[in-house]
């Protein structure tokens, strides 16, 4: 994915250069002369509202589509990430995997516009220092990796998320297991009579109903960032969302959603259903259960399309691409790194030596 700068220009009032969103000052700031440029969220965007999911899946109105400005969309042939940027900007290598194979991406219809976003609060210097300390603590990482100035490749990215709300009524039935114990007599290996407690389970039918409201269940819309890493840096506090305004995007990379609404809705229902199963399991009386069946009914389903901030480091080591992700609002961090086979072999050897020493000591007792 290429660098995706602001989709609209925000010239500095003092020198005319492009002002960028500054997480530390929470203002648009000129990177050249330091002049701050206050701005107000576009009143035409209105308040943050939940959109009816059923109506949206049928047909979303055109006035809720598009980026509100001219843009060019390209896709990386390698990792499939799609980026949106100023049409005057020349494409570079993909920021998610480093591939130069970028092609124009043609959409069937304009994308659903983000309604709201979380602005960056964590600064780049903070993130660089955080990643340095993280790498320093990874003993299994190759020494050659630690010597590389990888933090120079950190950049800010707004990535797409979908959030879903739903009221759920979920009847359930199961077999509830209650433990009880009996005393059993036996002979030990020396021929002595002994007794022990043996656990049994008494099974009884059970049923009930769980009612729950899911609020802002998140589903990533990105293909450029590892979903497993994103799950480690969640949550993105949706209570702090602000209405979508292009000023917050200035100076940062933006990714176009690749998980479309219908797929995201399906993923959301699957995620809610897994949570409902755990909720119903907790309602089953007794000590254990089996054959749990749940029957959820969803209603009042709504959604939002939002942008959330992350600091992203992508690098190639050997033939594999690795990523480090930092939540741009909370500073939560997760990452991948290569492991040295020599250090792993040394660790295994040390473990074997320790195990042999323990065996020798035990045999002498």
C-alpha positions in Angstrom: 0.0 0.0 0.0 1.4 3.4 -0.9 1.6 6.3 1.5 -1.9 7.7 1.8 -1.6 11.3 2.8 -4.5 13.7 3.5 -7.4 13.5 1.1 -7.7 17.3 1.3 -5.1 20.0 1.6 -4.8 22.0 4.9 -2.3 24.8 4.1 -0.4 26.4 7.0 -1.6 30.0 7.6 2.0 31.1 8.1 4.1 29.5 5.4 1.6 27.7 3.1 3.0 24.2 3.7 0.8 21.2 4.3 -0.3 21.1 8.0 -0.6 17.7 9.6 -2.5 16.3 12.5 -0.3 16.4 15.7 -1.3 13.7 18.2 0.6 15.5 21.1 -1.1 18.9 20.6 -4.4 17.6 19.2 -4.2 20.2 16.5 -3.2 20.6 12.8 0.5 21.7 13.0 2.9 22.7 10.2 5.9 20.4 10.3 8.1 23.1 8.8 7.4 26.3 10.9 5.4 24.8 13.8 2.4 27.0 13.4 -0.8 25.5 14.8 -4.0 25.6 12.8 -7.1 25.0 14.8 -10.1 23.6 12.9 -13.6 22.6 13.7 -15.3 19.4 12.7 -17.4 19.9 9.6 -21.0 20.6 10.8 -22.4 18.9 7.7 -21.2 15.5 9.0 -23.7 15.7 11.9 -23.7 13.6 15.0 -22.4 10.1 15.2 -25.4 7.8 14.6 -26.0 4.1 14.2 -27.2 3.0 10.8 -29.9 0.3 10.3 -28.1 -2.8 9.2 -31.0 -4.4 7.3 -31.7 -1.2 5.3 -28.0 -0.8 4.6 -27.6 -4.3 3.3 -30.4 -3.6 0.9 -29.1 -0.3 -0.4 -27.2 2.4 1.3 -28.0 6.0 0.1 -25.5 7.7 -2.1 -25.1 10.6 0.3 -23.4 8.2 2.7 -20.9 7.0 0.2 -17.6 8.4 -1.1 -14.7 10.3 0.5 -16.1 13.8 0.0 -13.1 14.8 -2.1 -11.2 13.7 -5.2 -9.1 10.5 -4.6 -7.3 7.7 -6.3 -7.5 4.1 -5.2 -4.8 1.5 -5.7 -4.4 -2.1 -4.6 -1.2 -4.0 -3.7 -1.0 -7.2 -5.8 1.0 -8.9 -3.0 -0.9 -8.3 0.2 -4.2 -7.0 -1.4 -4.3 -3.9 0.8 -6.2 -1.0 -0.8 -5.3 2.6 -0.3 -6.9 5.9 -1.0 -4.9 9.0 -1.6 -4.6 12.4 -3.2 -4.6 11.9 -7.0 -1.6 14.2 -7.4 0.6 12.0 -5.2 2.9 9.5 -6.9 2.5 5.9 -5.6 5.4 4.3 -3.7 5.9 0.8 -2.3 3.2 -0.8 -0.2 3.5 0.3 3.4 2.0 -3.0 4.6 4.3 -5.4 2.9 6.9 -3.3 0.9 5.8 -4.6 -2.5 6.1 -2.2 -5.5 3.3 -4.0 -7.4 0.5 -1.4 -7.1 -2.3 -1.3 -9.6 -5.4 1.0 -9.9 -8.4 -0.4 -8.1 -11.8 0.1 -9.7 -14.8 0.0 -7.4 -18.3 -1.1 -8.5 -19.7 1.8 -6.5 -18.4 4.4 -4.2 -17.3 3.1 -0.7 -19.4 3.7 2.4 -18.0 6.8 4.0 -16.6 6.6 7.6 -19.0 8.3 10.0 -16.5 8.8 12.8 -13.0 8.2 13.8 -10.6 8.1 16.8 -7.8 10.7 16.3 -4.2 9.9 17.1 -3.2 10.6 20.6 0.1 8.6 20.9 3.0 10.4 19.3 5.6 8.9 16.9 8.6 9.5 19.3 6.7 7.6 22.0 6.0 4.7 19.7 9.6 4.5 18.5 10.9 4.3 22.0 8.3 1.7 22.9 9.3 -0.5 20.0 13.0 -0.2 20.8 12.4 -1.4 24.4 10.2 -4.2 23.1 12.9 -5.5 20.7 15.5 -5.2 23.4 13.5 -7.7 25.5 13.2 -10.3 22.7 16.2 -12.6 23.5 15.3 -15.1 20.8 15.4 -12.4 18.0 18.5 -12.5 15.8 21.2 -10.0 16.8 21.3 -8.8 13.2 17.7 -7.7 13.5 18.3 -5.7 16.7 21.1 -3.8 15.0 18.8 -2.6 12.2 17.1 0.8 12.6 13.7 -0.6 12.1 11.9 2.1 14.1 12.7 4.5 11.2 10.0 2.7 9.2 7.1 3.4 11.7 4.2 5.3 10.2 0.7 6.2 11.3 -2.2 4.5 9.6 -6.0 5.0 9.9 -7.5 1.5 9.3 -11.2 0.7 8.7 -13.4 -1.0 11.3 -17.0 -1.9 11.4 -18.9 -1.8 14.7 -22.2 -3.5 15.3 -25.0 -3.3 17.9 -27.8 -5.8 18.4 -30.4 -6.9 20.9 -30.4 -10.7 21.4 -32.8 -13.1 23.0 -31.2 -16.5 23.4 -33.0 -19.5 24.8 -30.8 -22.4 25.7 -31.0 -26.0 26.9 -28.3 -28.4 28.2 -27.6 -31.2 30.6 -26.4 -29.9 33.9 -23.9 -32.1 35.7 -23.7 -32.2 39.6 -20.7 -33.9 41.2 -21.1 -36.4 44.0 -18.5 -38.7 45.6 -18.3 -42.3 46.9 -15.7 -44.0 49.0 -13.7 -46.7 47.3 -11.4 -49.3 48.9 -8.2 -50.4 47.2 -4.7 -51.9 47.9 -1.6 -49.8 47.3 1.6 -51.0 45.7 2.8 -52.3 49.1 -0.4 -54.4 49.6 -1.9 -52.1 52.3 -5.7 -51.4 52.3 -6.5 -47.8 51.5 -9.6 -45.7 50.7 -10.1 -42.9 48.3 -12.9 -40.6 47.1 -14.2 -41.3 43.6 -16.1 -38.5 41.8 -19.3 -39.2 39.8 -21.6 -36.9 37.8 -25.4 -36.8 38.1 -27.0 -35.4 34.9 -30.2 -33.4 34.9 -32.0 -31.4 32.1 -31.7 -27.6 32.4 -32.9 -24.7 30.3 -33.0 -20.9 30.5 -32.8 -17.7 28.5 -30.1 -15.0 28.1 -31.0 -11.5 27.0 -28.2 -9.2 26.1 -27.4 -6.0 24.2 -24.2 -6.0 22.2 -22.7 -2.5 21.9 -20.1 -1.6 19.3 -18.8 -5.2 18.6 -15.7 -4.6 16.5 -14.9 -6.2 13.1 -11.7 -5.1 11.3 -12.2 -4.1 7.7 -8.5 -4.3 6.8 -6.5 -6.9 4.9 -3.3 -5.0 5.3 -2.8 -5.5 9.0 -2.8 -8.8 10.9 -6.2 -9.4 12.6 -4.6 -11.4 15.3 -2.3 -8.5 16.2 -5.2 -6.1 16.1 -7.1 -8.3 18.6 -4.2 -7.9 21.0 -4.2 -4.1 20.8 -8.0 -3.7 21.1 -10.2 -2.2 22.4 -10.4 1.0 20.5 -12.5 3.1 22.8 -15.6 3.9 20.7 -17.0 6.1 23.4 -14.3 8.6 22.4 -15.2 8.7 18.6 -15.5 12.1 16.9 -17.4 12.8 13.7 -15.5 12.1 10.5 -13.4 15.1 9.4 -10.6 15.1 6.9 -8.5 17.4 9.1 -7.7 14.5 11.5 -6.4 12.5 8.5 -3.8 15.0 7.5 -0.3 13.5 7.3 -1.4 9.9 7.9 -1.9 6.8 5.8 -5.5 5.7 5.2 -6.6 2.2 4.2 -9.7 1.5 2.2 -11.9 -1.3 3.8 -11.6 -4.7 2.1 -14.0 -6.6 4.4 -17.3 -5.4 2.9 -20.4 -4.7 5.0 -22.2 -8.0 4.4 -19.1 -10.0 5.3 -18.4 -7.9 8.3 -22.0 -8.4 9.5 -21.7 -12.2 9.1 -18.4 -12.1 11.1 -20.1 -10.0 13.8 -23.0 -12.4 14.2 -20.5 -15.3 14.4 -18.5 -13.4 17.1 -21.7 -12.5 19.1 -22.8 -16.1 18.9 -19.6 -17.4 20.4 -19.9 -14.9 23.3 -23.6 -15.9 23.8 -22.5 -19.6 24.0 -20.2 -18.6 26.9 -22.9 -16.5 28.6 -25.4 -19.4 28.4 -22.8 -21.9 29.6 -22.3 -19.7 32.7 -26.0 -19.9 33.4 -26.2 -23.7 33.4 -26.5 -24.8 37.1 -24.3 -27.4 38.7 -20.6 -28.2 38.4 -20.3 -29.0 34.7 -22.5 -29.3 31.6 -22.8 -31.1 28.2 -24.9 -30.9 25.0 -25.5 -27.1 25.3 -27.8 -25.8 22.5 -28.4 -22.1 22.0 -31.1 -20.4 19.8 -30.3 -16.7 19.5 -32.7 -14.2 17.8 -31.1 -10.9 16.8 -33.1 -7.6 16.5 -32.4 -3.9 16.2 -29.1 -4.5 14.4 -27.2 -1.3 13.6 -23.7 -0.6 12.5 -21.1 2.2 12.1 -18.1 2.4 9.7 -15.2 4.1 11.6 -11.5 4.7 11.2 -9.1 3.9 14.1 -5.5 4.9 14.5 -2.5 2.6 14.6 1.2 3.0 14.4 2.5 0.3 12.0 6.0 -1.1 11.5 6.3 -3.6 8.6 9.6 -5.2 7.6 11.0 -8.2 5.7 13.4 -10.6 7.3 14.4 -13.5 5.2 11.4 -14.3 3.0 8.7 -13.3 5.5 7.0 -10.0 6.3 6.6 -9.1 10.0 4.5 -6.4 11.6 4.4 -4.5 14.8 1.2 -2.7 15.7 0.6 0.0 18.3 -2.8 1.3 19.2 -2.6 5.0 18.3 -5.1 6.0 21.0 -4.2 3.7 24.0 -0.6 2.7 23.1 -1.4 -1.0 23.5 1.2 -3.0 21.5 1.6 -6.3 19.7 4.2 -7.6 17.3 5.8 -10.4 15.4 9.5 -11.0 15.1 11.8 -13.7 13.6 13.5 -16.1 16.0 17.1 -17.2 15.7 17.5 -21.0 15.2 20.9 -20.9 16.9 19.3 -19.3 20.0 16.5 -21.8 20.0 18.9 -24.7 19.7 20.9 -23.3 22.6 17.8 -22.9 24.7 16.8 -26.6 24.0 20.4 -27.7 24.9 20.3 -25.8 28.2 16.9 -27.4 29.0 18.2 -30.9 28.3 21.3 -30.3 30.5 19.1 -29.1 33.4 16.8 -32.1 33.0 19.8 -34.5 33.1 21.1 -32.8 36.2 17.7 -33.2 37.9 17.5 -36.8 37.0 21.0 -37.5 38.4 20.2 -35.8 41.6 16.9 -37.7 42.0 18.6 -41.0 41.3 21.1 -40.4 44.1 18.4 -39.7 46.7 
